[in-house]
Amino acid sequence: MKVRSLVRVGFLLVALGFGIWAVASQWDQVAAGLARLSWGVLAASFVAVLGALFAGMLMWRALLADLGSPLRITDAAKILFVGQLGKYIPGSLWPMLAQMEMGRDHGVPRERSAAAFFLTYPIYLASGLFVAAATLPAFAGESVSEYAWLLLLLPVLIAGLHPAVVNGALGLGLRLLRRPPMERPLSRRGVLTSAGWAFAGWAAYGVHLALIGYGLGATGPRAAILSLGAFALAWSLGFLFVIAPAGAGVREIAMIAALAPVLDRGSAIAAALVSRMIISLGDLVCAATAGWAARNRHPISANADKSVE
């Protein structure tokens, strides 16, 4: 138990270090953007980010419940938000490994944690590309034309998220790994519920970026719509570029291009970097708050559920 505790503390310290470095490495430009924004705008944008992160947690929780492991909101928040700090560490699997380890304390089998983790991303990606396709072609035009190839993934992702396809893929993977099959298959209701929370998250992220954009000089409803599509496009591209921790750099380039019709280049760069900073702060606050809220909860012993092993 002591070794596990030390490993978890080490994970948190490394993740926090990379997260702080991601912001500090561009602090001069971030500070320039912050100087142009009022505290009211920054606070409102931060609240919108918290709403988006909370919706993302509910999306993951809905998937896990549909697969057979319902969790209290406080427990789900702790597992997801603390585990998600791993996205700041180079490599794509740190959040999954952290969620599997913490989920085990609450009676969630490792296979189920891994399945929920892998399912969140195609749902996010499919819904994000849908949002980008519905907003950017008409309002951004040529500024995002080089990213049009992303839309080719949308029908593939939608077809791939059919429960029959997902359950077949999960079953094959478990057989290849010589692990027992899933006790409960993913249902259509589970997919639709999680997709609904994903769309709610995109809406909140759009509000977050729109507030920053308005503070930097963007005006009108076009700016709000572009902010929604710009964030969805930036996240989708950043996710596909797996080498960059949390999509660093890649997301900003796409976001700047999508905001070009409503912001000059300097303001668009400031918006992208301030957005990154606020989201990083949101990740830290959510992880700390969830950990505090769950501090008096007694996790289920791994030995109490043989299926966990």
C-alpha positions as CSV (number, residue, x, y, z in Angstrom):
1,M,0.0,0.0,0.0
2,K,2.8,2.4,0.8
3,V,4.5,1.8,-2.6
4,R,1.2,2.4,-4.3
5,S,0.8,5.7,-2.4
6,L,4.3,6.8,-3.4
7,V,3.6,6.0,-7.0
8,R,0.5,8.0,-7.0
9,V,2.2,11.0,-5.4
10,G,5.0,10.7,-8.0
11,F,2.5,10.6,-10.8
12,L,0.8,13.8,-9.5
13,L,4.0,15.7,-9.1
14,V,5.2,14.8,-12.6
15,A,1.8,15.7,-14.1
16,L,1.7,19.0,-12.3
17,G,5.3,19.8,-13.4
18,F,4.5,19.3,-17.0
19,G,1.2,21.2,-16.7
20,I,3.0,24.2,-15.2
21,W,5.8,24.0,-17.7
22,A,3.2,24.1,-20.6
23,V,1.9,27.5,-19.4
24,A,5.2,28.9,-18.1
25,S,7.0,28.3,-21.4
26,Q,4.7,30.8,-23.1
27,W,4.1,33.1,-20.2
28,D,5.1,36.4,-21.8
29,Q,2.5,35.9,-24.5
30,V,-0.1,34.7,-22.0
31,A,0.5,37.7,-19.8
32,A,0.1,40.1,-22.8
33,G,-3.3,38.5,-23.5
34,L,-4.3,38.6,-19.8
35,A,-3.5,42.3,-19.6
36,R,-6.2,43.0,-22.2
37,L,-8.9,41.1,-20.4
38,S,-11.0,42.1,-17.4
39,W,-11.2,40.0,-14.3
40,G,-14.9,39.6,-15.0
41,V,-14.3,38.1,-18.4
42,L,-11.6,35.8,-17.1
43,A,-13.8,34.6,-14.2
44,A,-16.8,33.9,-16.5
45,S,-14.6,32.1,-18.9
46,F,-13.2,30.0,-16.1
47,V,-16.6,29.1,-14.8
48,A,-17.6,27.9,-18.4
49,V,-14.5,25.7,-18.4
50,L,-15.5,24.2,-15.1
51,G,-18.9,23.4,-16.6
52,A,-17.3,21.8,-19.7
53,L,-15.0,19.7,-17.5
54,F,-17.9,18.6,-15.3
55,A,-19.9,17.6,-18.4
56,G,-16.9,15.5,-19.6
57,M,-16.8,13.8,-16.2
58,L,-20.5,13.0,-16.5
59,M,-19.9,11.6,-20.0
60,W,-17.3,9.2,-18.8
61,R,-19.4,8.3,-15.7
62,A,-22.4,7.5,-18.0
63,L,-20.2,5.1,-20.1
64,L,-18.8,3.4,-17.0
65,A,-22.3,3.0,-15.5
66,D,-23.6,1.5,-18.8
67,L,-20.8,-1.0,-18.8
68,G,-21.8,-2.1,-15.3
69,S,-19.9,0.2,-12.8
70,P,-22.1,3.0,-11.6
71,L,-20.1,5.5,-9.4
72,R,-21.1,8.3,-7.0
73,I,-20.4,11.7,-8.6
74,T,-17.7,12.4,-6.0
75,D,-15.9,9.2,-6.7
76,A,-16.2,9.5,-10.5
77,A,-14.9,13.1,-10.3
78,K,-11.9,12.1,-8.2
79,I,-10.9,9.2,-10.5
80,L,-11.4,11.2,-13.8
81,F,-10.1,14.6,-12.8
82,V,-7.0,13.3,-11.0
83,G,-6.3,10.8,-13.6
84,Q,-6.7,13.3,-16.4
85,L,-3.7,15.3,-15.1
86,G,-1.7,12.5,-16.8
87,K,-2.5,14.1,-20.2
88,Y,0.2,16.7,-19.5
89,I,2.9,14.0,-19.4
90,P,4.3,13.0,-22.8
91,G,2.6,9.8,-24.0
92,S,-1.1,8.9,-24.4
93,L,-1.8,6.2,-21.8
94,W,-1.0,7.9,-18.5
95,P,-4.6,9.1,-17.9
96,M,-5.9,5.5,-18.6
97,L,-3.4,3.9,-16.3
98,A,-4.2,6.4,-13.5
99,Q,-7.9,5.8,-13.9
100,M,-7.5,2.1,-13.9
101,E,-5.5,2.2,-10.7
102,M,-7.9,4.5,-8.9
103,G,-11.0,2.8,-10.3
104,R,-9.7,-0.4,-8.8
105,D,-10.1,1.1,-5.4
106,H,-13.8,1.5,-6.1
107,G,-14.5,-1.9,-7.4
108,V,-14.2,-1.1,-11.1
109,P,-12.5,-3.9,-13.1
110,R,-9.4,-2.7,-15.0
111,E,-10.9,-3.9,-18.3
112,R,-14.0,-1.8,-17.7
113,S,-11.9,1.3,-16.8
114,A,-9.9,0.8,-20.0
115,A,-13.0,0.4,-22.1
116,A,-14.6,3.6,-20.8
117,F,-11.4,5.5,-21.3
118,F,-11.0,4.4,-24.9
119,L,-14.7,5.1,-25.7
120,T,-14.6,8.7,-24.4
121,Y,-12.3,9.8,-27.2
122,P,-14.1,8.6,-30.3
123,I,-17.3,10.1,-28.8
124,Y,-15.5,13.4,-28.1
125,L,-13.9,13.3,-31.6
126,A,-17.2,12.4,-33.4
127,S,-19.2,15.1,-31.6
128,G,-16.4,17.6,-31.9
129,L,-16.0,17.1,-35.7
130,F,-19.8,17.4,-36.0
131,V,-19.8,20.7,-34.2
132,A,-16.9,21.9,-36.4
133,A,-18.6,20.8,-39.6
134,A,-21.8,22.6,-38.5
135,T,-20.2,25.9,-37.8
136,L,-16.9,26.5,-39.5
137,P,-17.5,26.0,-43.3
138,A,-20.1,28.7,-43.4
139,F,-18.5,31.1,-41.0
140,A,-14.7,30.6,-41.3
141,G,-14.4,29.6,-45.0
142,E,-10.9,29.5,-46.4
143,S,-9.2,30.1,-43.1
144,V,-9.8,26.5,-42.1
145,S,-9.9,24.8,-45.5
146,E,-6.6,23.0,-44.9
147,Y,-8.4,21.0,-42.1
148,A,-11.3,19.9,-44.3
149,W,-9.8,16.4,-44.4
150,L,-10.8,15.9,-40.8
151,L,-14.4,15.7,-41.8
152,L,-13.7,12.4,-43.7
153,L,-13.4,10.8,-40.3
154,L,-16.9,11.8,-39.2
155,P,-18.9,9.0,-40.9
156,V,-16.3,6.4,-40.0
157,L,-16.5,7.4,-36.3
158,I,-20.3,7.5,-36.2
159,A,-20.5,4.0,-37.8
160,G,-17.8,2.8,-35.4
161,L,-19.7,3.9,-32.4
162,H,-22.7,1.7,-33.1
163,P,-23.0,-0.6,-30.0
164,A,-22.7,-3.7,-32.1
165,V,-19.3,-2.5,-33.5
166,V,-18.0,-1.4,-30.1
167,N,-19.0,-4.6,-28.3
168,G,-17.5,-6.7,-31.1
169,A,-14.2,-4.8,-30.9
170,L,-14.1,-5.0,-27.1
171,G,-14.8,-8.7,-27.2
172,L,-12.1,-9.4,-29.7
173,G,-9.6,-7.3,-27.8
174,L,-10.3,-9.1,-24.6
175,R,-10.1,-12.5,-26.2
176,L,-6.7,-11.6,-27.7
177,L,-5.5,-10.5,-24.2
178,R,-7.0,-13.7,-22.8
179,R,-9.2,-11.8,-20.4
180,P,-12.8,-12.6,-19.5
181,P,-15.5,-10.9,-21.7
182,M,-17.4,-7.8,-20.6
183,E,-20.1,-8.6,-18.1
184,R,-22.4,-6.0,-19.7
185,P,-22.2,-4.8,-23.3
186,L,-22.4,-1.2,-24.2
187,S,-26.0,-0.1,-25.1
188,R,-27.4,2.4,-27.5
189,R,-28.7,4.4,-24.6
190,G,-25.2,4.6,-23.1
191,V,-23.8,5.9,-26.3
192,L,-26.5,8.5,-26.7
193,T,-26.3,9.7,-23.1
194,S,-22.6,10.1,-23.2
195,A,-22.8,11.9,-26.6
196,G,-25.3,14.3,-25.1
197,W,-22.9,15.2,-22.3
198,A,-20.2,15.6,-24.9
199,F,-22.2,18.2,-26.8
200,A,-23.0,20.0,-23.5
201,G,-19.2,20.2,-23.0
202,W,-18.6,21.6,-26.4
203,A,-21.2,24.3,-25.8
204,A,-19.5,25.3,-22.5
205,Y,-16.1,25.3,-24.2
206,G,-17.5,27.5,-26.9
207,V,-18.8,30.0,-24.3
208,H,-15.4,30.0,-22.6
209,L,-13.6,30.9,-25.9
210,A,-16.3,33.4,-27.0
211,L,-15.9,35.3,-23.8
212,I,-12.2,35.6,-24.3
213,G,-12.7,36.6,-27.9
214,Y,-15.2,39.3,-27.0
215,G,-12.7,40.6,-24.4
216,L,-10.1,40.9,-27.1
217,G,-12.3,42.7,-29.6
218,A,-14.4,40.1,-31.4
219,T,-18.1,41.2,-31.8
220,G,-21.4,39.8,-33.0
221,P,-23.0,36.3,-33.1
222,R,-20.5,35.2,-35.8
223,A,-17.7,35.4,-33.2
224,A,-19.7,33.2,-30.8
225,I,-20.4,30.5,-33.4
226,L,-16.8,30.6,-34.6
227,S,-15.6,30.2,-31.0
228,L,-17.7,27.0,-30.7
229,G,-16.3,25.5,-33.9
230,A,-12.8,26.8,-33.3
231,F,-12.5,25.0,-30.0
232,A,-14.0,21.8,-31.3
233,L,-11.6,21.8,-34.3
234,A,-8.6,22.6,-32.2
235,W,-9.3,19.8,-29.7
236,S,-10.0,17.3,-32.5
237,L,-6.7,18.1,-34.2
238,G,-4.8,18.1,-31.0
239,F,-6.1,14.7,-30.0
240,L,-5.1,13.2,-33.4
241,F,-1.6,14.7,-32.9
242,V,-0.8,12.3,-30.1
243,I,2.9,13.2,-29.8
244,A,2.1,16.6,-28.2
245,P,1.1,16.4,-24.5
246,A,-2.5,17.5,-24.2
247,G,-2.3,18.7,-27.9
248,A,0.0,21.5,-26.9
249,G,0.9,23.8,-29.9
250,V,-1.3,21.9,-32.4
251,R,-4.5,23.1,-30.9
252,E,-3.4,26.7,-30.8
253,I,-2.5,26.7,-34.5
254,A,-5.9,25.4,-35.5
255,M,-7.7,27.7,-33.1
256,I,-5.9,30.8,-34.5
257,A,-6.8,29.8,-38.0
258,A,-10.5,29.3,-37.1
259,L,-10.7,32.7,-35.3
260,A,-9.0,34.6,-38.1
261,P,-12.3,36.0,-39.5
262,V,-13.1,37.8,-36.3
263,L,-9.7,38.5,-34.6
264,D,-6.4,39.8,-35.9
265,R,-3.5,37.4,-35.7
266,G,-2.0,38.8,-32.5
267,S,-5.4,38.8,-30.7
268,A,-6.1,35.2,-32.0
269,I,-2.8,34.0,-30.6
270,A,-3.6,35.7,-27.3
271,A,-7.0,34.0,-27.2
272,A,-5.5,30.6,-27.9
273,L,-2.9,30.9,-25.2
274,V,-5.2,32.4,-22.5
275,S,-7.6,29.6,-23.3
276,R,-4.9,27.0,-22.7
277,M,-4.0,28.6,-19.4
278,I,-7.6,28.7,-18.2
279,I,-8.2,25.1,-19.1
280,S,-5.0,24.0,-17.4
281,L,-6.1,25.9,-14.3
282,G,-9.5,24.2,-14.5
283,D,-7.9,20.8,-14.7
284,L,-5.9,21.6,-11.5
285,V,-8.9,23.0,-9.6
286,C,-11.2,20.1,-10.6
287,A,-8.6,17.6,-9.5
288,A,-8.0,19.3,-6.2
289,T,-11.7,19.9,-5.5
290,A,-12.7,16.3,-6.4
291,G,-9.9,14.9,-4.2
292,W,-11.0,17.1,-1.3
293,A,-14.7,16.1,-1.7
294,A,-13.9,12.4,-1.8
295,R,-11.4,12.5,1.1
296,N,-13.7,11.0,3.6
297,R,-15.2,8.4,1.3
298,H,-14.1,4.9,2.0
299,P,-13.1,3.2,-1.3
300,I,-14.2,-0.4,-1.9
301,S,-11.4,-2.8,-1.2
302,A,-10.0,-4.5,-4.3
303,N,-10.2,-7.7,-2.4
304,A,-14.0,-7.3,-1.9
305,D,-14.6,-7.8,-5.6
306,K,-12.8,-10.6,-7.3
307,S,-13.8,-9.2,-10.7
308,V,-11.4,-6.3,-10.1
309,E,-8.5,-8.5,-10.4
